Every structure is written in C-alpha cells, then in structure tokens.
Amino acid sequence: MVGIIGYGAYIPRYRIKAEDIARVWGSDPEAVKRGLKIEEKSVPNIDEDTVTIAARNAVKRAGIDPRDIGAIYIGSESHPYTVKPSSTIVGDAIGASPDMTAADYEFACKAGTAAIQTCMGLVASGMIDYGMAIGADTAQGAPGDALEYTASAGGAAFVIGSDSPLATIEGTYSYTTDTPDFWRREGQAYPRHGGRFTGSPAYFKHVVKASTGLMEKLGLEPGDFDYAIFHQPNGKFPRNAARILGFTKEQIEDGILVDRIGNTYSGSSILGLTRVLDIAEPGERILLTSFGSGAGSDSFSIVVEEAIQERRDLAPSTESYIASKEYIGYATYVKLRGKIKEV
C-alpha cells in the first residue's frame, strides 16, 4: 500500500506575540487571545520563503536518493513568483533528477494535501517510485485585519511511496464546493475574507463532510483513531470541529499547533501531522482533514508502521522548531513582511 516514506517540518524562528499586534491597533490583547485562542505566530526572515521549507528534512527521514523522486508538487498561496514554479527550485536544491514531473498547486490551505493525493495516485499506478508533496506558506494578512494575528509561516514535506513506509495511508476522501469565503484578486496585496461566513458554511461544513465521508468509506468511527488533526485557522475551529465529529480532547491536542505558531495555511494541518508522527507508536491510527477556502477538504486515514522507529530521529522534530524562537517587535515584523509600500 502507498504511504509516507519520509516527512519533514520547518518553522521560522522569529515570533511576534498577538498582544503586540493588538496594542498597535488599539485592540484589547486579552480579548484577541481569548477570541482566537492564539498566543503568538511565526514570522519568516528575509531569506525564508515557500521554497526553503521542509524538503531536505523529508529526504533525510526517507533515507532515499533524491534522484529517485519522480514528482514534486508544492501547495501554497504564497509562491515567491507569480509566474515561475517553486517546484523546480526545490528539485534542484535537493538534488532531484530532471527526469521528473513537477508543478505548483494552489487551493488556499489544502493545496498540500492535494499534492499528497496526486503523489499517491502516481505511485499506486506505477508511474513513479517516489513523489514529494509539500504544503508551505508565508501567509499574508492586511495590517489591522483579523488575519494579521494568525497568518504565519511554515510547512511540511512528505515523500510518498510504497517501499517500507513509516505510515500507511489506508484511505482518502474529499469534499469540494464553490463556497467563496476567502479570496485575493490579481494585483491585490492582501486576501479578503467573509468573516463569520468562513466558519459556517465554509470550514465546518467541508471538514465534517470530508471526515464523515472517509469514516463511512472505511467503516471507521471516531473511537477507532488515536489522533485527529484538522486544519487550524485559529485555536477554536479545530476544537469545535472535533467536538461536532465526536472526537475527544485527548485525541486532538497533540496535533494542534496554531496556538503557538499561528496559521501556516497550506502547512497548517500537515504540520500537525508531523508533530503527531514524531510521537505516535506503531499500530496507531491518525485522522487528518485539511480545509482550503473556496472551498474543500481532504481527509486521510493513516496507520503508523514499525519503520517509523528507525527513521524518526533522522531529522529535527517539529517540536524542536517550535521551541527554537526569537521574539521581534511590530516594527521589525512590518519590515520583514514588506508591509511598508511605496506611494
């Protein structure tokens, strides 16, 4: 069966506290943290972008020759170039062979999981031995907007194959509709969102439909999973989704990172997966459900295999990236994110 051969995480070390952003805009810091359930977020340095995130760590854990990777797909809504693929840069950086297929994906915050599904299909068909799927973002939020408190940077990469997987993907299910809850037109610097509309009918409808669809397809129930991970635009949404679906606090807390690093968009749910893979034991089952505005969700059932114990420590853990941090003030944040515009 097709599964995860290697995985890697990356989170920039710079952080800005939610309360520092709130003070600049005259908001109540405690009300902001209480409303979003977020303490701080990661901020990319000037030389950190979507193509610098996670790929090498995934190759290290996979223990394969990168020249054997037959496909690279990168999901993001903050590619460094509007016209110029990120995937080719990553391929060159990791030493992949030019005898491969590559493309950039965009579906708001679920493009990384769409890349995983594509690699699964290519491996299962025999077209390639290994594929690399990446979900990464250096997310944008307009100054003073609610997104500015959460839009952060980070991502995860996965090598997908069938040879001695660390975790087997036993099924996937998607649910997609035209629900315009979040968008950014060509030439606009920052995205816009539908406020509360993005919660319902967007986020909750799609996450619940995809998760229940997967469980019905596989004949599973919430109690059959040891962990559950959902897309994390803030600290409230994944916890509420878990409650609606019948998952317990114990099943979801290990995979929730948004409280400490913010919403990494395409990296959000899959960074939670890397955190869980860092601690999960062979035989344990994981539910992963992403969400991308616009709108859609991809859901996966993943079973951890014995091979994870041999290769888990071959690359830095997700928790080590979370713990390694340096705080910056709002002025430095504005400089690094390019929020000062010429007029």
C-alpha positions in Angstrom: 0.0 0.0 0.0 1.0 3.6 -0.6 2.3 5.5 2.4 4.6 8.1 3.9 8.3 7.2 3.4 9.7 10.3 4.9 8.4 13.6 6.4 9.9 16.9 7.4 8.8 20.1 9.1 10.1 23.6 9.1 9.0 26.7 11.1 10.9 30.0 11.1 12.4 31.0 14.5 11.1 34.6 14.6 7.9 35.1 16.6 5.6 38.0 17.3 3.1 37.9 20.1 -0.6 38.5 19.4 -0.7 41.1 22.2 2.0 43.2 20.5 -0.1 43.3 17.3 -3.2 44.2 19.3 -1.6 47.1 21.1 -0.5 48.7 17.8 -4.1 48.7 16.5 -5.7 49.7 19.8 -7.4 46.3 20.4 -7.7 44.5 23.8 -4.8 42.0 23.8 -6.6 39.6 26.2 -9.8 39.7 24.1 -7.8 39.0 20.9 -6.1 36.0 22.5 -9.3 34.7 24.0 -11.3 35.1 20.8 -8.7 33.4 18.5 -7.1 31.1 21.1 -3.6 32.1 19.8 -0.6 33.4 21.8 1.9 34.2 19.0 2.8 33.4 15.4 5.9 32.6 13.4 7.4 35.2 11.0 9.7 34.5 8.1 13.1 36.1 7.9 14.0 38.0 4.8 15.6 34.8 3.2 12.8 32.4 4.2 10.0 31.6 1.7 8.0 28.7 0.4 10.8 27.0 -1.4 13.2 27.0 1.7 10.8 24.9 3.8 11.0 21.3 4.9 12.0 19.3 1.7 15.5 18.3 2.9 14.2 17.1 6.2 11.7 14.8 4.4 14.5 13.3 2.3 16.7 12.7 5.4 13.9 10.7 7.0 13.1 8.8 3.9 16.7 7.7 3.5 16.4 7.6 -0.3 18.5 9.0 -3.2 16.7 12.2 -4.2 17.3 11.3 -7.8 14.7 8.6 -7.4 12.0 11.2 -6.7 9.8 11.2 -9.8 7.4 14.0 -8.9 7.5 17.2 -6.8 4.3 19.1 -6.1 4.2 22.2 -3.9 0.9 23.6 -2.5 1.0 27.2 -1.4 -0.8 30.5 -1.8 2.5 32.5 -1.3 4.8 31.2 -4.0 7.8 33.5 -4.4 7.0 34.1 -8.1 3.6 34.7 -9.7 5.0 33.2 -12.9 7.9 30.8 -12.2 7.5 27.4 -10.5 8.6 26.8 -6.9 8.8 23.1 -7.5 11.8 23.3 -9.9 13.8 25.3 -7.4 13.1 22.7 -4.7 14.0 19.9 -7.1 17.4 21.5 -7.9 18.0 22.2 -4.2 17.6 18.6 -3.0 19.4 17.1 -5.9 16.5 15.5 -7.7 16.9 14.3 -11.3 15.4 16.4 -14.1 13.7 13.2 -15.2 10.6 14.0 -13.2 7.3 15.8 -13.3 6.7 18.9 -11.2 4.1 21.6 -10.6 2.9 24.2 -8.2 -0.6 23.8 -6.6 -2.9 26.4 -5.2 -6.1 25.7 -3.3 -5.9 28.1 -0.3 -4.9 26.0 2.7 -5.5 22.5 1.4 -3.1 22.5 -1.6 -0.5 20.5 0.3 -2.9 17.6 0.9 -4.0 17.7 -2.7 -0.3 17.3 -3.6 -0.2 14.2 -1.3 -3.2 12.7 -3.1 -1.5 13.3 -6.5 1.6 11.6 -5.4 -0.4 8.7 -4.1 -2.0 8.2 -7.4 1.2 8.3 -9.3 2.9 5.8 -7.0 -0.1 3.5 -7.0 -0.2 3.5 -10.8 3.5 2.6 -11.0 4.4 5.8 -12.9 6.9 6.8 -10.2 8.6 5.2 -7.3 8.6 8.2 -5.0 6.8 11.6 -5.1 7.3 14.6 -2.9 4.4 16.6 -1.7 4.9 19.9 0.1 2.5 22.3 1.8 4.1 25.6 2.9 3.2 29.3 3.2 4.5 32.6 4.3 0.9 33.8 4.7 -0.4 37.3 4.2 -2.7 39.4 6.4 -3.5 43.1 5.9 -2.4 45.5 8.6 -5.0 45.6 11.3 -7.1 42.8 9.8 -8.1 39.8 11.9 -5.8 37.7 9.7 -2.8 39.6 10.8 -3.0 37.9 14.2 -2.8 34.4 12.8 -1.2 34.4 9.3 2.2 32.9 9.8 5.0 30.9 8.1 6.0 27.3 8.0 5.2 24.0 6.3 5.8 20.3 5.9 7.1 17.9 3.2 6.3 14.2 2.6 8.0 11.6 0.5 5.2 9.3 -0.8 6.0 5.7 -1.9 5.3 2.1 -1.2 8.7 0.8 -0.1 8.8 0.4 3.7 6.5 3.3 4.7 6.7 5.0 8.1 3.0 5.2 7.9 0.4 3.7 5.5 -2.4 5.8 4.0 -5.3 3.4 4.1 -7.8 5.8 2.5 -8.6 9.3 1.5 -11.8 11.2 0.8 -12.5 14.8 -0.5 -15.4 17.1 -0.4 -15.5 20.3 -2.6 -17.9 23.1 -3.4 -17.8 26.6 -4.8 -18.0 28.5 -1.4 -16.3 31.9 -1.8 -15.3 32.6 1.8 -11.8 33.8 1.1 -10.1 35.3 -1.9 -7.4 37.6 -3.4 -7.8 39.1 -6.8 -4.8 39.5 -9.2 -2.7 42.5 -8.1 -4.1 42.8 -4.6 -1.5 42.7 -1.9 -3.7 41.0 0.7 -6.6 38.5 0.8 -10.1 39.3 1.9 -12.4 37.0 3.9 -16.0 36.5 4.6 -15.8 37.0 8.4 -18.0 34.6 10.2 -19.1 33.2 6.9 -15.8 31.4 6.6 -16.7 29.3 9.7 -20.1 28.2 8.6 -21.0 27.2 5.9 -17.3 27.0 4.8 -14.9 25.5 7.3 -17.3 23.3 9.4 -19.4 22.0 6.5 -16.4 20.8 4.5 -14.3 19.4 7.4 -17.3 17.5 8.8 -18.4 16.2 5.4 -14.9 15.0 4.4 -14.2 13.4 7.8 -17.5 11.6 8.0 -17.3 10.6 4.3 -13.9 9.0 4.9 -15.0 7.1 8.0 -18.1 5.8 6.3 -16.0 4.7 3.3 -13.6 2.8 5.6 -16.2 1.6 8.1 -14.5 3.5 11.0 -15.7 5.6 13.9 -14.0 8.4 15.9 -13.1 5.8 18.6 -11.0 3.9 16.1 -8.5 6.7 15.9 -5.8 7.5 18.3 -5.2 11.0 16.9 -7.3 13.5 14.9 -5.9 16.6 13.2 -7.9 19.3 11.5 -7.0 22.5 9.6 -6.2 25.2 12.2 -7.1 28.8 11.1 -7.3 29.6 14.8 -7.5 27.7 18.1 -11.3 27.5 18.2 -12.2 25.9 14.9 -10.3 22.6 15.1 -11.5 22.0 18.6 -15.1 22.8 17.7 -14.9 20.5 14.6 -13.6 17.7 16.8 -16.5 18.1 19.2 -19.0 18.1 16.3 -17.5 14.9 15.0 -17.3 13.1 18.3 -13.5 13.3 19.0 -12.1 13.8 22.5 -9.7 16.4 23.7 -7.1 13.7 24.2 -7.3 12.7 20.5 -6.7 16.3 19.1 -4.5 18.3 21.4 -1.2 16.8 20.3 -1.8 17.9 16.7 -2.9 21.5 17.4 0.0 23.9 16.8 -1.9 27.1 15.9 -1.9 28.4 19.5 1.9 28.6 19.4 2.9 29.3 15.8 -0.2 30.7 14.1 -1.9 29.5 10.9 0.6 28.3 8.3 -2.1 28.0 5.7 -1.1 25.1 3.4 1.2 23.8 6.1 -1.4 24.0 8.9 -3.0 20.6 9.1 0.1 18.7 7.8 2.4 20.4 10.3 0.1 18.9 12.9 0.6 15.6 11.2 4.4 15.8 11.5 4.0 16.7 15.2 1.9 13.6 15.7 4.2 11.3 13.7 7.0 12.5 16.0 5.3 10.8 18.9 2.9 8.2 17.6 3.5 4.5 18.1 3.3 1.7 15.5 -0.2 0.5 15.0 -1.8 3.8 16.0 -4.3 5.4 13.6 -4.5 9.1 12.6 -7.3 11.1 11.1 -6.1 14.1 9.1 -8.5 16.5 7.5 -7.4 19.7 5.7 -9.5 22.7 4.6 -9.0 25.2 1.9 -11.2 28.2 1.4 -13.1 28.3 -1.8 -13.8 25.6 -0.6 -12.8 22.0 0.0 -11.4 19.4 2.4 -9.2 16.3 2.0 -9.4 13.6 4.7 -7.0 10.8 5.3 -6.7 7.7 7.5 -3.1 7.0 8.3 -1.7 4.0 10.2 1.7 4.2 11.8 4.2 1.4 10.9 7.2 -0.2 12.6 9.6 1.6 10.3 9.0 4.9 12.0 11.1 3.9 15.0 14.2 3.5 12.8 14.0 6.8 10.9 12.1 9.2 13.2 15.2 10.8 14.6 17.0 11.3 11.2 15.7 14.9 11.0 14.7 17.6 13.5 11.4 17.2 15.3 8.5 19.6 14.8 8.6 20.5 18.5 12.3 21.5 18.2 11.3 24.1 15.6 8.5 25.4 17.8 10.8 25.7 20.8 13.6 27.5 18.9 12.3 31.0 18.7 13.3 34.7 18.9 10.7 37.4 19.6 10.5 40.5 17.4 8.5 43.7 17.7 5.9 45.1 15.3 8.3 47.4 13.5 10.7 44.5 12.6 7.7 42.4 11.6 6.4 45.1 9.3 9.9 45.4 7.7 10.3 41.6 7.2 6.8 41.2 5.7 7.1 44.1 3.3 4.1 45.9 4.7 5.6 49.4 4.0 4.5 50.2 0.5 5.8 52.9 -1.9 3.2 55.5 -2.9 
